[in-house]
Amino acid sequence: MSKDFIHKARGVSGLKCHLVLTTKYRRKVLTDPMLTRLEGIFRDLMEKWQGRLVEFNGESDHVHLLLQYTPQTEPSKLINNLKTVSSRYLRKEFAPEINQVYWKDVLWTNGYFIASCGGVTVEQLKKYINEQDRPAE
């Protein structure tokens, strides 16, 4: 159980989200070594944000991340940091491959997809809440 939650001084949280980042113009630039390196970059960054990378995978033009984060984390700031730092590292470490596709200092598109997710469905949660032992009047 404790592995599924982040324990901090004043609370326990289980916030998770599915994040999808796409390459600029959906160009098919990502290779297997790049995806392996991205996973390491994202894992390290999530530790710095006091969260964790639960799962990662991708294709040549996009990546999927399952992230766990704390209530204090602002998702937009986290995503901006993930995109900025990963782009910088990848453009530096894989310059020949990326420079064949992009002539500007870009890797990711400006947008992203994010969706919250959890261990139960909304219907299960509604049922649980409705079945609480509420005191009678």
N, CA, C and O atoms as a GROMACS GRO file, in nm:
protein
  548
    1MET      N    1   0.082  -0.119   0.000
    1MET     CA    2   0.000   0.000   0.000
    1MET      C    3   0.086   0.126   0.000
    1MET      O    4   0.058   0.218  -0.077
    2SER      N    5   0.189   0.133   0.082
    2SER     CA    6   0.267   0.255   0.094
    2SER      C    7   0.341   0.287  -0.036
    2SER      O    8   0.378   0.402  -0.057
    3LYS      N    9   0.362   0.188  -0.121
    3LYS     CA   10   0.428   0.212  -0.249
    3LYS      C   11   0.339   0.290  -0.345
    3LYS      O   12   0.389   0.361  -0.432
    4ASP      N   13   0.210   0.278  -0.329
    4ASP     CA   14   0.116   0.344  -0.418
    4ASP      C   15   0.088   0.489  -0.378
    4ASP      O   16   0.018   0.560  -0.450
    5PHE      N   17   0.142   0.533  -0.265
    5PHE     CA   18   0.114   0.667  -0.216
    5PHE      C   19   0.244   0.740  -0.186
    5PHE      O   20   0.348   0.679  -0.164
    6ILE      N   21   0.235   0.873  -0.187
    6ILE     CA   22   0.348   0.956  -0.147
    6ILE      C   23   0.317   1.006  -0.007
    6ILE      O   24   0.215   1.071   0.016
    7HIS      N   25   0.407   0.976   0.087
    7HIS     CA   26   0.390   1.017   0.226
    7HIS      C   27   0.475   1.142   0.250
    7HIS      O   28   0.596   1.141   0.229
    8LYS      N   29   0.410   1.246   0.295
    8LYS     CA   30   0.479   1.369   0.332
    8LYS      C   31   0.438   1.405   0.474
    8LYS      O   32   0.351   1.340   0.532
    9ALA      N   33   0.500   1.506   0.529
    9ALA     CA   34   0.479   1.542   0.669
    9ALA      C   35   0.332   1.557   0.708
    9ALA      O   36   0.291   1.511   0.815
   10ARG      N   37   0.253   1.622   0.623
   10ARG     CA   38   0.116   1.651   0.662
   10ARG      C   39   0.010   1.576   0.583
   10ARG      O   40  -0.109   1.606   0.596
   11GLY      N   41   0.050   1.481   0.504
   11GLY     CA   42  -0.053   1.411   0.428
   11GLY      C   43   0.001   1.296   0.346
   11GLY      O   44   0.122   1.278   0.329
   12VAL      N   45  -0.092   1.220   0.296
   12VAL     CA   46  -0.063   1.107   0.209
   12VAL      C   47  -0.144   1.130   0.082
   12VAL      O   48  -0.263   1.161   0.088
   13SER      N   49  -0.080   1.113  -0.033
   13SER     CA   50  -0.151   1.138  -0.158
   13SER      C   51  -0.127   1.026  -0.258
   13SER      O   52  -0.027   0.955  -0.252
   14GLY      N   53  -0.220   1.014  -0.349
   14GLY     CA   54  -0.210   0.916  -0.456
   14GLY      C   55  -0.250   0.977  -0.588
   14GLY      O   56  -0.326   0.916  -0.665
   15LEU      N   57  -0.201   1.097  -0.616
   15LEU     CA   58  -0.238   1.168  -0.739
   15LEU      C   59  -0.156   1.116  -0.857
   15LEU      O   60  -0.032   1.112  -0.851
   16LYS      N   61  -0.225   1.078  -0.962
   16LYS     CA   62  -0.156   1.027  -1.081
   16LYS      C   63  -0.219   1.091  -1.205
   16LYS      O   64  -0.337   1.125  -1.206
   17CYS      N   65  -0.138   1.106  -1.309
   17CYS     CA   66  -0.190   1.158  -1.435
   17CYS      C   67  -0.121   1.090  -1.552
   17CYS      O   68  -0.008   1.041  -1.541
   18HIS      N   69  -0.191   1.089  -1.663
   18HIS     CA   70  -0.138   1.037  -1.789
   18HIS      C   71  -0.103   1.159  -1.873
   18HIS      O   72  -0.188   1.242  -1.902
   19LEU      N   73   0.024   1.169  -1.913
   19LEU     CA   74   0.073   1.282  -1.990
   19LEU      C   75   0.124   1.233  -2.124
   19LEU      O   76   0.198   1.135  -2.131
   20VAL      N   77   0.084   1.301  -2.231
   20VAL     CA   78   0.133   1.268  -2.366
   20VAL      C   79   0.199   1.393  -2.423
   20VAL      O   80   0.139   1.500  -2.429
   21LEU      N   81   0.324   1.377  -2.464
   21LEU     CA   82   0.400   1.485  -2.529
   21LEU      C   83   0.426   1.443  -2.673
   21LEU      O   84   0.465   1.329  -2.699
   22THR      N   85   0.405   1.534  -2.767
   22THR     CA   86   0.429   1.503  -2.907
   22THR      C   87   0.542   1.590  -2.960
   22THR      O   88   0.562   1.703  -2.916
   23THR      N   89   0.615   1.534  -3.056
   23THR     CA   90   0.723   1.610  -3.118
   23THR      C   91   0.664   1.720  -3.207
   23THR      O   92   0.553   1.708  -3.258
   24LYS      N   93   0.742   1.826  -3.224
   24LYS     CA   94   0.698   1.938  -3.307
   24LYS      C   95   0.665   1.888  -3.447
   24LYS      O   96   0.744   1.815  -3.507
   25TYR      N   97   0.550   1.927  -3.498
   25TYR     CA   98   0.500   1.886  -3.630
   25TYR      C   99   0.482   1.735  -3.643
   25TYR      O  100   0.472   1.682  -3.754
   26ARG      N  101   0.477   1.665  -3.530
   26ARG     CA  102   0.465   1.518  -3.526
   26ARG      C  103   0.573   1.450  -3.610
   26ARG      O  104   0.550   1.343  -3.667
   27ARG      N  105   0.689   1.512  -3.617
   27ARG     CA  106   0.801   1.453  -3.691
   27ARG      C  107   0.847   1.327  -3.620
   27ARG      O  108   0.855   1.322  -3.498
   28LYS      N  109   0.878   1.225  -3.698
   28LYS     CA  110   0.919   1.095  -3.644
   28LYS      C  111   1.069   1.096  -3.620
   28LYS      O  112   1.147   1.040  -3.698
   29VAL      N  113   1.110   1.159  -3.510
   29VAL     CA  114   1.250   1.178  -3.481
   29VAL      C  115   1.301   1.090  -3.367
   29VAL      O  116   1.421   1.062  -3.360
   30LEU      N  117   1.213   1.044  -3.280
   30LEU     CA  118   1.256   0.968  -3.162
   30LEU      C  119   1.296   0.826  -3.198
   30LEU      O  120   1.223   0.755  -3.269
   31THR      N  121   1.412   0.785  -3.150
   31THR     CA  122   1.462   0.649  -3.170
   31THR      C  123   1.460   0.574  -3.037
   31THR      O  124   1.435   0.634  -2.932
   32ASP      N  125   1.487   0.445  -3.042
   32ASP     CA  126   1.489   0.366  -2.918
   32ASP      C  127   1.591   0.420  -2.818
   32ASP      O  128   1.557   0.433  -2.700
   33PRO      N  129   1.715   0.451  -2.859
   33PRO     CA  130   1.809   0.509  -2.761
   33PRO      C  131   1.760   0.642  -2.703
   33PRO      O  132   1.784   0.671  -2.586
   34MET      N  133   1.693   0.723  -2.784
   34MET     CA  134   1.638   0.849  -2.734
   34MET      C  135   1.528   0.824  -2.632
   34MET      O  136   1.522   0.892  -2.529
   35LEU      N  137   1.442   0.727  -2.660
   35LEU     CA  138   1.334   0.695  -2.566
   35LEU      C  139   1.390   0.642  -2.435
   35LEU      O  140   1.340   0.675  -2.328
   36THR      N  141   1.495   0.561  -2.443
   36THR     CA  142   1.560   0.510  -2.322
   36THR      C  143   1.616   0.626  -2.240
   36THR      O  144   1.600   0.630  -2.118
   37ARG      N  145   1.682   0.720  -2.307
   37ARG     CA  146   1.739   0.836  -2.239
   37ARG      C  147   1.628   0.924  -2.181
   37ARG      O  148   1.640   0.974  -2.069
   38LEU      N  149   1.519   0.944  -2.256
   38LEU     CA  150   1.406   1.023  -2.206
   38LEU      C  151   1.350   0.964  -2.077
   38LEU      O  152   1.317   1.037  -1.984
   39GLU      N  153   1.338   0.832  -2.073
   39GLU     CA  154   1.286   0.768  -1.952
   39GLU      C  155   1.373   0.802  -1.832
   39GLU      O  156   1.320   0.832  -1.725
   40GLY      N  157   1.503   0.798  -1.848
   40GLY     CA  158   1.594   0.834  -1.739
   40GLY      C  159   1.582   0.980  -1.698
   40GLY      O  160   1.583   1.012  -1.580
   41ILE      N  161   1.572   1.067  -1.796
   41ILE     CA  162   1.557   1.211  -1.768
   41ILE      C  163   1.428   1.235  -1.692
   41ILE      O  164   1.429   1.305  -1.590
   42PHE      N  165   1.318   1.179  -1.740
   42PHE     CA  166   1.189   1.200  -1.674
   42PHE      C  167   1.189   1.140  -1.533
   42PHE      O  168   1.132   1.199  -1.441
   43ARG      N  169   1.252   1.024  -1.515
   43ARG     CA  170   1.258   0.961  -1.384
   43ARG      C  171   1.333   1.052  -1.285
   43ARG      O  172   1.287   1.073  -1.173
   44ASP      N  173   1.448   1.105  -1.328
   44ASP     CA  174   1.527   1.194  -1.242
   44ASP      C  175   1.451   1.322  -1.209
   44ASP      O  176   1.452   1.367  -1.094
   45LEU      N  177   1.386   1.380  -1.309
   45LEU     CA  178   1.311   1.503  -1.286
   45LEU      C  179   1.196   1.482  -1.189
   45LEU      O  180   1.170   1.567  -1.104
   46MET      N  181   1.126   1.371  -1.201
   46MET     CA  182   1.014   1.345  -1.111
   46MET      C  183   1.062   1.330  -0.967
   46MET      O  184   0.991   1.370  -0.874
   47GLU      N  185   1.179   1.272  -0.947
   47GLU     CA  186   1.234   1.263  -0.810
   47GLU      C  187   1.259   1.403  -0.755
   47GLU      O  188   1.232   1.429  -0.638
   48LYS      N  189   1.312   1.492  -0.839
   48LYS     CA  190   1.336   1.630  -0.795
   48LYS      C  191   1.206   1.701  -0.760
   48LYS      O  192   1.204   1.789  -0.674
   49TRP      N  193   1.099   1.663  -0.826
   49TRP     CA  194   0.966   1.721  -0.798
   49TRP      C  195   0.894   1.644  -0.686
   49TRP      O  196   0.776   1.668  -0.662
   50GLN      N  197   0.964   1.554  -0.619
   50GLN     CA  198   0.912   1.472  -0.510
   50GLN      C  199   0.797   1.382  -0.555
   50GLN      O  200   0.708   1.350  -0.477
   51GLY      N  201   0.801   1.342  -0.680
   51GLY     CA  202   0.702   1.249  -0.734
   51GLY      C  203   0.774   1.129  -0.792
   51GLY      O  204   0.888   1.098  -0.754
   52ARG      N  205   0.708   1.061  -0.885
   52ARG     CA  206   0.775   0.949  -0.950
   52ARG      C  207   0.715   0.921  -1.087
   52ARG      O  208   0.598   0.949  -1.113
   53LEU      N  209   0.799   0.865  -1.172
   53LEU     CA  210   0.756   0.819  -1.303
   53LEU      C  211   0.712   0.675  -1.285
   53LEU      O  212   0.794   0.588  -1.259
   54VAL      N  213   0.583   0.650  -1.298
   54VAL     CA  214   0.528   0.516  -1.276
   54VAL      C  215   0.550   0.428  -1.398
   54VAL      O  216   0.589   0.312  -1.385
   55GLU      N  217   0.525   0.484  -1.516
   55GLU     CA  218   0.538   0.408  -1.641
   55GLU      C  219   0.575   0.504  -1.753
   55GLU      O  220   0.539   0.621  -1.750
   56PHE      N  221   0.649   0.451  -1.852
   56PHE     CA  222   0.691   0.534  -1.965
   56PHE      C  223   0.703   0.446  -2.089
   56PHE      O  224   0.747   0.331  -2.082
   57ASN      N  225   0.663   0.503  -2.203
   57ASN     CA  226   0.687   0.439  -2.332
   57ASN      C  227   0.659   0.544  -2.440
   57ASN      O  228   0.608   0.652  -2.411
   58GLY      N  229   0.692   0.511  -2.562
   58GLY     CA  230   0.668   0.607  -2.668
   58GLY      C  231   0.686   0.547  -2.805
   58GLY      O  232   0.721   0.430  -2.821
   59GLU      N  233   0.662   0.631  -2.904
   59GLU     CA  234   0.682   0.596  -3.044
   59GLU      C  235   0.772   0.702  -3.104
   59GLU      O  236   0.828   0.785  -3.032
   60SER      N  237   0.788   0.701  -3.233
   60SER     CA  238   0.883   0.792  -3.297
   60SER      C  239   0.838   0.938  -3.294
   60SER      O  240   0.920   1.027  -3.316
   61ASP      N  241   0.709   0.963  -3.266
   61ASP     CA  242   0.662   1.102  -3.266
   61ASP      C  243   0.589   1.144  -3.139
   61ASP      O  244   0.536   1.255  -3.133
   62HIS      N  245   0.584   1.059  -3.037
   62HIS     CA  246   0.522   1.099  -2.911
   62HIS      C  247   0.562   1.004  -2.798
   62HIS      O  248   0.609   0.893  -2.822
   63VAL      N  249   0.542   1.052  -2.674
   63VAL     CA  250   0.571   0.970  -2.557
   63VAL      C  251   0.452   0.974  -2.461
   63VAL      O  252   0.378   1.072  -2.456
   64HIS      N  253   0.436   0.866  -2.385
   64HIS     CA  254   0.334   0.855  -2.282
   64HIS      C  255   0.403   0.842  -2.148
   64HIS      O  256   0.495   0.762  -2.132
   65LEU      N  257   0.359   0.922  -2.050
   65LEU     CA  258   0.413   0.914  -1.915
   65LEU      C  259   0.297   0.896  -1.817
   65LEU      O  260   0.195   0.964  -1.828
   66LEU      N  261   0.314   0.806  -1.723
   66LEU     CA  262   0.221   0.794  -1.611
   66LEU      C  263   0.297   0.848  -1.491
   66LEU      O  264   0.394   0.788  -1.446
   67LEU      N  265   0.252   0.963  -1.441
   67LEU     CA  266   0.322   1.034  -1.335
   67LEU      C  267   0.246   1.030  -1.205
   67LEU      O  268   0.122   1.030  -1.204
   68GLN      N  269   0.319   1.026  -1.094
   68GLN     CA  270   0.260   1.042  -0.962
   68GLN      C  271   0.322   1.168  -0.903
   68GLN      O  272   0.444   1.185  -0.908
   69TYR      N  273   0.240   1.254  -0.846
   69TYR     CA  274   0.289   1.382  -0.798
   69TYR      C  275   0.220   1.420  -0.667
   69TYR      O  276   0.122   1.357  -0.628
   70THR      N  277   0.271   1.524  -0.601
   70THR     CA  278   0.216   1.567  -0.473
   70THR      C  279   0.109   1.674  -0.495
   70THR      O  280   0.104   1.734  -0.602
   71PRO      N  281   0.024   1.699  -0.395
   71PRO     CA  282  -0.078   1.803  -0.408
   71PRO      C  283  -0.017   1.943  -0.426
   71PRO      O  284  -0.083   2.032  -0.481
   72GLN      N  285   0.106   1.963  -0.382
   72GLN     CA  286   0.171   2.093  -0.395
   72GLN      C  287   0.221   2.120  -0.537
   72GLN      O  288   0.256   2.233  -0.569
   73THR      N  289   0.226   2.019  -0.620
   73THR     CA  290   0.279   2.033  -0.755
   73THR      C  291   0.177   2.100  -0.847
   73THR      O  292   0.060   2.061  -0.851
   74GLU      N  293   0.223   2.201  -0.919
   74GLU     CA  294   0.139   2.264  -1.021
   74GLU      C  295   0.166   2.192  -1.152
   74GLU      O  296   0.276   2.205  -1.208
   75PRO      N  297   0.069   2.117  -1.204
   75PRO     CA  298   0.093   2.037  -1.325
   75PRO      C  299   0.151   2.116  -1.442
   75PRO      O  300   0.240   2.065  -1.511
   76SER      N  301   0.105   2.237  -1.466
   76SER     CA  302   0.156   2.314  -1.580
   76SER      C  303   0.304   2.346  -1.565
   76SER      O  304   0.379   2.342  -1.662
   77LYS      N  305   0.347   2.378  -1.443
   77LYS     CA  306   0.489   2.406  -1.418
   77LYS      C  307   0.572   2.279  -1.432
   77LYS      O  308   0.682   2.281  -1.488
   78LEU      N  309   0.520   2.167  -1.381
   78LEU     CA  310   0.588   2.039  -1.392
   78LEU      C  311   0.606   2.002  -1.539
   78LEU      O  312   0.716   1.964  -1.581
   79ILE      N  313   0.500   2.013  -1.617
   79ILE     CA  314   0.506   1.976  -1.759
   79ILE      C  315   0.604   2.065  -1.834
   79ILE      O  316   0.681   2.017  -1.916
   80ASN      N  317   0.600   2.194  -1.806
   80ASN     CA  318   0.695   2.286  -1.869
   80ASN      C  319   0.838   2.246  -1.839
   80ASN      O  320   0.924   2.248  -1.927
   81ASN      N  321   0.865   2.209  -1.714
   81ASN     CA  322   1.000   2.166  -1.675
   81ASN      C  323   1.039   2.036  -1.744
   81ASN      O  324   1.152   2.023  -1.792
   82LEU      N  325   0.947   1.940  -1.749
   82LEU     CA  326   0.976   1.812  -1.816
   82LEU      C  327   1.011   1.834  -1.963
   82LEU      O  328   1.106   1.776  -2.015
   83LYS      N  329   0.933   1.919  -2.030
   83LYS     CA  330   0.956   1.945  -2.173
   83LYS      C  331   1.086   2.021  -2.196
   83LYS      O  332   1.164   1.985  -2.285
   84THR      N  333   1.111   2.124  -2.118
   84THR     CA  334   1.229   2.207  -2.136
   84THR      C  335   1.358   2.129  -2.113
   84THR      O  336   1.449   2.130  -2.196
   85VAL      N  337   1.365   2.061  -2.000
   85VAL     CA  338   1.487   1.989  -1.964
   85VAL      C  339   1.511   1.871  -2.058
   85VAL      O  340   1.624   1.850  -2.102
   86SER      N  341   1.407   1.795  -2.089
   86SER     CA  342   1.426   1.680  -2.177
   86SER      C  343   1.467   1.725  -2.317
   86SER      O  344   1.551   1.660  -2.380
   87SER      N  345   1.410   1.833  -2.366
   87SER     CA  346   1.448   1.885  -2.497
   87SER      C  347   1.594   1.926  -2.499
   87SER      O  348   1.668   1.895  -2.593
   88ARG      N  349   1.636   1.997  -2.394
   88ARG     CA  350   1.776   2.043  -2.387
   88ARG      C  351   1.873   1.925  -2.387
   88ARG      O  352   1.971   1.926  -2.462
   89TYR      N  353   1.846   1.825  -2.304
   89TYR     CA  354   1.935   1.709  -2.298
   89TYR      C  355   1.938   1.632  -2.430
   89TYR      O  356   2.045   1.596  -2.480
   90LEU      N  357   1.821   1.607  -2.486
   90LEU     CA  358   1.815   1.529  -2.610
   90LEU      C  359   1.881   1.602  -2.726
   90LEU      O  360   1.953   1.541  -2.805
   91ARG      N  361   1.858   1.732  -2.736
   91ARG     CA  362   1.919   1.810  -2.846
   91ARG      C  363   2.070   1.814  -2.831
   91ARG      O  364   2.142   1.822  -2.931
   92LYS      N  365   2.119   1.809  -2.708
   92LYS     CA  366   2.264   1.810  -2.685
   92LYS      C  367   2.324   1.672  -2.712
   92LYS      O  368   2.428   1.661  -2.777
   93GLU      N  369   2.260   1.568  -2.663
   93GLU     CA  370   2.316   1.433  -2.670
   93GLU      C  371   2.291   1.362  -2.803
   93GLU      O  372   2.365   1.272  -2.840
   94PHE      N  373   2.188   1.402  -2.875
   94PHE     CA  374   2.154   1.341  -3.004
   94PHE      C  375   2.147   1.447  -3.113
   94PHE      O  376   2.060   1.442  -3.201
   95ALA      N  377   2.238   1.542  -3.108
   95ALA     CA  378   2.237   1.656  -3.201
   95ALA      C  379   2.235   1.616  -3.348
   95ALA      O  380   2.153   1.670  -3.423
   96PRO      N  381   2.320   1.523  -3.393
   96PRO     CA  382   2.318   1.490  -3.537
   96PRO      C  383   2.183   1.441  -3.586
   96PRO      O  384   2.137   1.482  -3.693
   97GLU      N  385   2.118   1.354  -3.509
   97GLU     CA  386   1.989   1.299  -3.551
   97GLU      C  387   1.879   1.406  -3.548
   97GLU      O  388   1.800   1.416  -3.642
   98ILE      N  389   1.874   1.483  -3.441
   98ILE     CA  390   1.767   1.582  -3.426
   98ILE      C  391   1.785   1.699  -3.522
   98ILE      O  392   1.687   1.750  -3.575
   99ASN      N  393   1.909   1.741  -3.544
   99ASN     CA  394   1.935   1.854  -3.634
   99ASN      C  395   1.901   1.823  -3.780
   99ASN      O  396   1.886   1.914  -3.861
  100GLN      N  397   1.890   1.696  -3.815
  100GLN     CA  398   1.847   1.660  -3.950
  100GLN      C  399   1.699   1.691  -3.970
  100GLN      O  400   1.654   1.712  -4.083
  101VAL      N  401   1.623   1.695  -3.860
  101VAL     CA  402   1.479   1.715  -3.868
  101VAL      C  403   1.438   1.857  -3.830
  101VAL      O  404   1.350   1.916  -3.893
  102TYR      N  405   1.502   1.912  -3.726
  102TYR     CA  406   1.467   2.046  -3.676
  102TYR      C  407   1.584   2.141  -3.690
  102TYR      O  408   1.697   2.107  -3.655
  103TRP      N  409   1.558   2.258  -3.742
  103TRP     CA  410   1.665   2.356  -3.753
  103TRP      C  411   1.659   2.458  -3.640
  103TRP      O  412   1.757   2.528  -3.616
  104LYS      N  413   1.546   2.467  -3.570
  104LYS     CA  414   1.534   2.554  -3.453
  104LYS      C  415   1.554   2.469  -3.328
  104LYS      O  416   1.551   2.346  -3.333
  105ASP      N  417   1.575   2.537  -3.214
  105ASP     CA  418   1.592   2.468  -3.087
  105ASP      C  419   1.458   2.422  -3.030
  105ASP      O  420   1.413   2.471  -2.927
  106VAL      N  421   1.396   2.327  -3.099
  106VAL     CA  422   1.268   2.274  -3.052
  106VAL      C  423   1.275   2.122  -3.052
  106VAL      O  424   1.358   2.063  -3.121
  107LEU      N  425   1.189   2.060  -2.977
  107LEU     CA  426   1.169   1.916  -2.985
  107LEU      C  427   1.020   1.886  -2.969
  107LEU      O  428   0.962   1.813  -3.049
  108TRP      N  429   0.958   1.944  -2.865
  108TRP     CA  430   0.818   1.918  -2.836
  108TRP      C  431   0.728   2.027  -2.892
  108TRP      O  432   0.769   2.142  -2.906
  109THR      N  433   0.604   1.989  -2.924
  109THR     CA  434   0.504   2.087  -2.963
  109THR      C  435   0.465   2.169  -2.840
  109THR      O  436   0.492   2.128  -2.727
  110ASN      N  437   0.402   2.284  -2.862
  110ASN     CA  438   0.364   2.369  -2.749
  110ASN      C  439   0.260   2.304  -2.659
  110ASN      O  440   0.258   2.328  -2.538
  111GLY      N  441   0.173   2.222  -2.716
  111GLY     CA  442   0.064   2.162  -2.639
  111GLY      C  443   0.101   2.029  -2.577
  111GLY      O  444   0.213   1.979  -2.592
  112TYR      N  445   0.005   1.974  -2.507
  112TYR     CA  446   0.021   1.842  -2.445
  112TYR      C  447  -0.118   1.789  -2.411
  112TYR      O  448  -0.216   1.863  -2.414
  113PHE      N  449  -0.125   1.660  -2.380
  113PHE     CA  450  -0.247   1.598  -2.332
  113PHE      C  451  -0.221   1.553  -2.189
  113PHE      O  452  -0.118   1.491  -2.161
  114ILE      N  453  -0.313   1.584  -2.098
  114ILE     CA  454  -0.301   1.536  -1.961
  114ILE      C  455  -0.440   1.494  -1.913
  114ILE      O  456  -0.540   1.561  -1.940
  115ALA      N  457  -0.444   1.382  -1.842
  115ALA     CA  458  -0.570   1.334  -1.783
  115ALA      C  459  -0.539   1.275  -1.647
  115ALA      O  460  -0.442   1.200  -1.631
  116SER      N  461  -0.622   1.307  -1.550
  116SER     CA  462  -0.605   1.248  -1.418
  116SER      C  463  -0.649   1.103  -1.423
  116SER      O  464  -0.734   1.066  -1.504
  117CYS      N  465  -0.591   1.022  -1.339
  117CYS     CA  466  -0.629   0.881  -1.334
  117CYS      C  467  -0.609   0.830  -1.192
  117CYS      O  468  -0.537   0.890  -1.113
  118GLY      N  469  -0.672   0.719  -1.163
  118GLY     CA  470  -0.662   0.666  -1.028
  118GLY      C  471  -0.692   0.518  -1.025
  118GLY      O  472  -0.706   0.454  -1.129
  119GLY      N  473  -0.702   0.466  -0.904
  119GLY     CA  474  -0.720   0.323  -0.886
  119GLY      C  475  -0.862   0.274  -0.900
  119GLY      O  476  -0.884   0.154  -0.912
  120VAL      N  477  -0.959   0.365  -0.899
  120VAL     CA  478  -1.099   0.324  -0.910
  120VAL      C  479  -1.169   0.411  -1.014
  120VAL      O  480  -1.121   0.519  -1.049
  121THR      N  481  -1.282   0.364  -1.062
  121THR     CA  482  -1.361   0.443  -1.156
  121THR      C  483  -1.444   0.545  -1.079
  121THR      O  484  -1.459   0.534  -0.958
  122VAL      N  485  -1.496   0.643  -1.148
  122VAL     CA  486  -1.582   0.744  -1.087
  122VAL      C  487  -1.707   0.677  -1.030
  122VAL      O  488  -1.753   0.713  -0.921
  123GLU      N  489  -1.760   0.580  -1.102
  123GLU     CA  490  -1.880   0.510  -1.053
  123GLU      C  491  -1.851   0.435  -0.922
  123GLU      O  492  -1.933   0.438  -0.831
  124GLN      N  493  -1.737   0.370  -0.913
  124GLN     CA  494  -1.701   0.299  -0.790
  124GLN      C  495  -1.687   0.397  -0.674
  124GLN      O  496  -1.731   0.369  -0.562
  125LEU      N  497  -1.625   0.511  -0.700
  125LEU     CA  498  -1.607   0.612  -0.597
  125LEU      C  499  -1.741   0.671  -0.553
  125LEU      O  500  -1.761   0.693  -0.433
  126LYS      N  501  -1.831   0.697  -0.647
  126LYS     CA  502  -1.964   0.747  -0.612
  126LYS      C  503  -2.037   0.648  -0.521
  126LYS      O  504  -2.097   0.686  -0.421
  127LYS      N  505  -2.029   0.521  -0.558
  127LYS     CA  506  -2.095   0.416  -0.480
  127LYS      C  507  -2.038   0.411  -0.338
  127LYS      O  508  -2.114   0.402  -0.241
  128TYR      N  509  -1.906   0.416  -0.326
  128TYR     CA  510  -1.840   0.414  -0.196
  128TYR      C  511  -1.886   0.531  -0.109
  128TYR      O  512  -1.917   0.513   0.009
  129ILE      N  513  -1.891   0.651  -0.167
  129ILE     CA  514  -1.931   0.770  -0.093
  129ILE      C  515  -2.078   0.760  -0.051
  129ILE      O  516  -2.112   0.795   0.062
  130ASN      N  517  -2.163   0.714  -0.140
  130ASN     CA  518  -2.307   0.701  -0.108
  130ASN      C  519  -2.335   0.595  -0.002
  130ASN      O  520  -2.437   0.603   0.066
  131GLU      N  521  -2.246   0.497   0.014
  131GLU     CA  522  -2.267   0.389   0.109
  131GLU      C  523  -2.206   0.417   0.246
  131GLU      O  524  -2.199   0.327   0.330
  132GLN      N  525  -2.163   0.541   0.272
  132GLN     CA  526  -2.107   0.574   0.401
  132GLN      C  527  -2.216   0.567   0.509
  132GLN      O  528  -2.334   0.590   0.481
  133ASP      N  529  -2.175   0.536   0.629
  133ASP     CA  530  -2.268   0.520   0.741
  133ASP      C  531  -2.302   0.656   0.801
  133ASP      O  532  -2.250   0.695   0.906
  134ARG      N  533  -2.389   0.727   0.732
  134ARG     CA  534  -2.426   0.862   0.773
  134ARG      C  535  -2.517   0.856   0.896
  134ARG      O  536  -2.611   0.776   0.899
  135PRO      N  537  -2.491   0.940   0.997
  135PRO     CA  538  -2.578   0.938   1.115
  135PRO      C  539  -2.721   0.982   1.081
  135PRO      O  540  -2.742   1.070   0.998
  136ALA      N  541  -2.814   0.921   1.145
  136ALA     CA  542  -2.955   0.956   1.125
  136ALA      C  543  -2.987   1.084   1.202
  136ALA      O  544  -2.918   1.119   1.297
  137GLU      N  545  -3.092   1.152   1.157
  137GLU     CA  546  -3.134   1.276   1.226
  137GLU      C  547  -3.189   1.249   1.361
  137GLU      O  548  -3.228   1.342   1.432
   0.00000   0.00000   0.00000
